[in-house]
């Protein structure tokens, strides 16, 4: 995660948070608490796997913070419904980045 804030000079990185490979119970609630420590920052760049994205959104919803953050995410959730299914309010307004995909002529031969 990177929590982004705006200031006189444009954008800044307010916090950088890493999600452990094997998060303990309550880890995602702590992540949301840490994000809230910088009250003026609302943009969150979130590059994580599907399961972790879902858990972050669940933690935001449990903390009654649906719609509080502006999420920017990777293709790991941009093209899939599973990470946000049932958590649409928490993910509302998210921007996800999906690389352009195109077929290459003759590709199927190989």
C-alpha positions in Angstrom: 0.0 0.0 0.0 0.9 3.6 -0.4 -1.2 6.2 1.1 -1.1 9.4 -1.0 -1.9 12.9 0.2 -2.1 16.2 -1.5 -0.1 19.2 -0.4 1.1 22.6 -1.6 3.7 20.9 -3.8 1.3 18.3 -5.4 1.2 14.7 -4.3 3.2 13.0 -1.5 3.5 9.6 -0.1 2.1 9.7 3.4 2.7 6.1 4.3 3.9 2.9 2.9 2.5 -0.3 4.4 3.4 -3.9 3.6 1.0 -6.8 4.0 2.8 -9.9 5.5 2.8 -13.0 3.4 0.8 -14.8 6.1 -1.2 -12.1 7.9 -2.4 -12.8 11.4 -6.0 -12.3 12.4 -6.8 -8.6 12.9 -3.9 -7.6 10.6 -6.2 -5.9 8.1 -8.0 -3.9 10.8 -4.6 -2.6 11.8 -3.8 -1.6 8.3 -7.0 0.4 8.1 -6.2 2.0 11.5 -2.7 3.0 10.1 -4.3 4.5 7.0 -6.5 6.6 9.2 -3.5 8.0 11.1 -3.0 10.4 8.2 -6.4 12.1 8.2 -5.8 14.3 5.2 -4.7 11.4 2.9 -7.5 9.7 1.1 -5.9 8.1 -2.0 -4.6 4.6 -1.5 -2.5 2.8 -4.1 -3.1 -0.9 -3.5 -1.1 -3.6 -5.3 -1.9 -6.9 -3.6 -3.3 -10.3 -4.4 -7.1 -10.9 -4.7 -7.5 -12.3 -1.2 -5.6 -9.5 0.5 -7.6 -6.9 -1.5 -10.8 -8.5 -0.4 -9.6 -8.5 3.3 -8.6 -4.8 3.1 -12.1 -3.9 1.7 -13.8 -6.0 4.4 -11.8 -4.2 7.1 -12.7 -0.8 5.6 -16.4 -1.8 5.6 -16.2 -3.1 9.2 -14.7 0.2 10.3 -17.6 2.0 8.6 -15.2 3.6 6.1 -16.9 2.6 2.9 -16.3 5.5 0.5 -13.7 7.1 2.7 -10.7 6.1 0.6 -10.1 6.5 -3.2 -8.5 3.2 -4.2 -6.1 2.8 -7.1 -5.3 -0.8 -7.8 -3.7 -3.3 -10.1 -5.0 -5.8 -12.6 -5.2 -8.4 -9.8 -8.6 -7.0 -9.1 -9.4 -4.7 -12.0 -10.7 -7.5 -14.2 -12.3 -9.7 -11.5 -15.5 -9.6 -9.5 -14.4 -11.9 -6.7 -12.3 -9.4 -4.7 -15.2 -6.8 -4.6 -18.3 -9.0 -4.7 -20.5 -8.1 -1.7 -18.1 -5.2 -0.9 -19.2 -2.9 -3.7 -19.7 0.1 -1.4 -16.2 -0.2 0.1 -14.7 -0.4 -3.4 -17.0 2.3 -5.0 -15.0 4.7 -7.2 -11.9 2.6 -7.3 -9.6 3.0 -10.3 -7.9 -0.2 -11.4 -5.1 -0.5 -14.0 -5.4 -3.2 -16.6 -2.7 -3.6 -19.2 -4.0 -3.6 -22.8 -4.2 -7.1 -24.2 -4.2 -7.9 -27.8 -3.8 -11.1 -29.9 -0.7 -11.5 -32.0 -1.3 -12.8 -35.5 0.0 -16.3 -35.7 0.4 -16.7 -32.0 -1.8 -19.8 -31.8 0.6 -21.8 -34.0 3.1 -21.9 -31.2 
